[in-house]
């Protein structure tokens, strides 16, 4: 999901592609994919990476809750 520009953070805190890649030990391809999708905003990229880590730790592979 790409966040529409009008809703994106207007933070002046941003990463270069190399800083982002090194910060999260990403491959060049994965860093470039995420950087192009979410832009250089450091707060936005940090939040997205925290969510990815949490998702992985909790093993939340399903987007729909289980039926009751």
Secondary structure, 3 states (H helix, E strand, C coil): CCCCHHHCCCCCCECCHHHHHHHCCCCHHHHHHHHHHHCCEHHHHHHHHHHHHHHHHHCCCCCCCCCC
